[in-house]
Amino acid sequence: MPLSELVASLSTNPYFSAGAGLFGMGMAAAVLRRGSQLGAVLFRRHCMITLEVTSQDKSFHWLLQWISRYATRTQHLSVETTFTQTDTGKVNTQFDFVPSPGAHFFSYHGYWIRVERNREKQMVNFQAGLPFETVTMTTLGKNRNIFFEILEESRKLALQSQEGKTVMYTAMAAEWRPFGYPRRKRPLSSVILDRGLSERILQDVREFIDTPRWYMDRGIPYRRGYLLYGPPGCGKSSYIMALAGALDYNICVLNLSEKGLSDDRLNHLLTVAPEQSIILLEDVDAAFLSRDLSKENPAMYQGMGRLTFSGLLNALDGVASAEARIVFMTTNYIDRLDPALIRPGRVDMKELVDYCSAYQLTQMFLRFYPDQPESRADEFARLVIATQKPVSAAQVQGFFMMHKSDPDTVVKNTHQLPDV
């Protein structure tokens, strides 16, 4: 049978026509489906821009707070409870509604943005002990600056909530977390040290902050260490708190006696400390004793946890130690500290914060009783010095607190100041 007749007979065959039609429709559907998939991929790749922020990134919570301001019509919310301290010292509770896991839409500067918050139930951030989360923002176009603007606005919004406050950080696992609520900045003038001491420390810190290029040009590690030593209650920790407020810095408090603190973790914490923060190591004598004092019992020198003394030295001034860092250490017993810990390079400035001098007594009296003449303050200082017993700033302040509005009683009863 000729080929033409075979084709003609097949075309008139209803079973073949139906099969060919179905096959053609299937092929067409497959081509359209594949084409639509490729088209969607090409559209997302060339006509859309996406930003993903993970919960491990510092801007994650900033972004959630910012989104809550623009995605006001969403009905799927999660609550975050925070505590804020007013200027009067009262603590207020604040409830912030942030987008819950799922998809949300909002408009920003003429751009429609789709936000998808995902929470992985099978993945956990072991450092924070929280589920791993991501926030993905998608919008049309190729303008990446829109995301830079959003991130910058979210950063400024977060900083506004901390304006005029000092944030205290504490080490949790391998990261720093805010401890409590941001505290109102303490005026530097409220901590009265001996004449010129406060100004000398402040000038040194500010000179360090303002001269990073000087260190770089000379190949000197850009870090600074300070040691405040002296009897308890004389204002060491209070001054560091006030100093942070004057510099607009935060404070990272690290306990060297913590049992879970190891050499690697200490080095990591000092490296990832929040920017513009003072790292505070309080009572360093409680963590390690001087090698000279521990010869009789070598086990005492090993510290309370897994942290070793050599690990501490390397973290402060080793090859891998972080730069652009300010470390303050305090101790009540400088003679218990190993000389290697407080040598230049690890401690660049050592200052004694001692019992109250006549100058301090006079200034503290005038601060508590500003309506009194200076001669009255001098008389109070003279009478306290005449008792020949040392008094700390905390003792004097407590004595003033017992007689808030009665300076005459304070002057007449200086002998009632408690003993050290």
Rosetta blueprint (number, residue, H / E / L):
1 M L
2 P L
3 L H
4 S H
5 E H
6 L H
7 V H
8 A H
9 S H
10 L H
11 S H
12 T H
13 N L
14 P H
15 Y H
16 F H
17 S H
18 A H
19 G H
20 A H
21 G H
22 L H
23 F H
24 G H
25 M H
26 G H
27 M H
28 A H
29 A H
30 A H
31 V H
32 L H
33 R H
34 R H
35 G H
36 S H
37 Q H
38 L H
39 G H
40 A H
41 V H
42 L H
43 F H
44 R H
45 R H
46 H H
47 C H
48 M E
49 I E
50 T E
51 L E
52 E E
53 V E
54 T E
55 S L
56 Q L
57 D L
58 K L
59 S L
60 F H
61 H H
62 W H
63 L H
64 L H
65 Q H
66 W H
67 I H
68 S H
69 R H
70 Y H
71 A L
72 T L
73 R L
74 T L
75 Q L
76 H L
77 L E
78 S E
79 V E
80 E E
81 T E
82 T E
83 F E
84 T E
85 Q E
86 T L
87 D L
88 T L
89 G L
90 K L
91 V E
92 N E
93 T E
94 Q E
95 F E
96 D E
97 F E
98 V E
99 P E
100 S L
101 P L
102 G E
103 A E
104 H E
105 F E
106 F E
107 S E
108 Y E
109 H L
110 G L
111 Y E
112 W E
113 I E
114 R E
115 V E
116 E E
117 R E
118 N E
119 R E
120 E E
121 K E
122 Q E
123 M E
124 V E
125 N E
126 F L
127 Q L
128 A L
129 G L
130 L E
131 P E
132 F E
133 E E
134 T E
135 V E
136 T E
137 M E
138 T E
139 T E
140 L E
141 G L
142 K L
143 N L
144 R L
145 N H
146 I H
147 F H
148 F H
149 E H
150 I H
151 L H
152 E H
153 E H
154 S H
155 R H
156 K H
157 L H
158 A H
159 L H
160 Q H
161 S H
162 Q L
163 E L
164 G L
165 K E
166 T E
167 V L
168 M E
169 Y E
170 T E
171 A E
172 M E
173 A L
174 A L
175 E E
176 W E
177 R E
178 P E
179 F L
180 G L
181 Y L
182 P L
183 R E
184 R E
185 K L
186 R L
187 P L
188 L H
189 S H
190 S H
191 V L
192 I L
193 L L
194 D L
195 R L
196 G L
197 L H
198 S H
199 E H
200 R H
201 I H
202 L H
203 Q H
204 D H
205 V H
206 R H
207 E H
208 F H
209 I H
210 D H
211 T L
212 P H
213 R H
214 W H
215 Y H
216 M H
217 D H
218 R L
219 G L
220 I L
221 P L
222 Y L
223 R E
224 R E
225 G E
226 Y E
227 L E
228 L E
229 Y E
230 G L
231 P L
232 P L
233 G L
234 C L
235 G L
236 K H
237 S H
238 S H
239 Y H
240 I H
241 M H
242 A H
243 L H
244 A H
245 G H
246 A H
247 L H
248 D L
249 Y L
250 N E
251 I E
252 C E
253 V E
254 L E
255 N L
256 L L
257 S L
258 E L
259 K L
260 G L
261 L L
262 S L
263 D H
264 D H
265 R H
266 L H
267 N H
268 H H
269 L H
270 L H
271 T H
272 V L
273 A L
274 P L
275 E L
276 Q L
277 S E
278 I E
279 I E
280 L E
281 L E
282 E L
283 D L
284 V H
285 D H
286 A H
287 A L
288 F L
289 L L
290 S L
291 R L
292 D L
293 L L
294 S L
295 K L
296 E L
297 N L
298 P H
299 A H
300 M H
301 Y H
302 Q H
303 G L
304 M L
305 G L
306 R L
307 L L
308 T L
309 F H
310 S H
311 G H
312 L H
313 L H
314 N H
315 A H
316 L H
317 D H
318 G L
319 V L
320 A L
321 S L
322 A L
323 E L
324 A L
325 R E
326 I E
327 V E
328 F E
329 M E
330 T E
331 T E
332 N L
333 Y L
334 I H
335 D H
336 R H
337 L L
338 D L
339 P L
340 A L
341 L L
342 I L
343 R L
344 P L
345 G L
346 R L
347 V L
348 D L
349 M E
350 K E
351 E E
352 L E
353 V L
354 D L
355 Y L
356 C L
357 S L
358 A H
359 Y H
360 Q H
361 L H
362 T H
363 Q H
364 M H
365 F H
366 L H
367 R H
368 F H
369 Y L
370 P L
371 D L
372 Q L
373 P L
374 E H
375 S H
376 R H
377 A H
378 D H
379 E H
380 F H
381 A H
382 R H
383 L H
384 V H
385 I H
386 A H
387 T L
388 Q L
389 K L
390 P L
391 V L
392 S L
393 A H
394 A H
395 Q H
396 V H
397 Q H
398 G H
399 F H
400 F H
401 M H
402 M H
403 H L
404 K L
405 S L
406 D L
407 P H
408 D H
409 T H
410 V H
411 V H
412 K H
413 N L
414 T H
415 H H
416 Q H
417 L L
418 P L
419 D L
420 V L
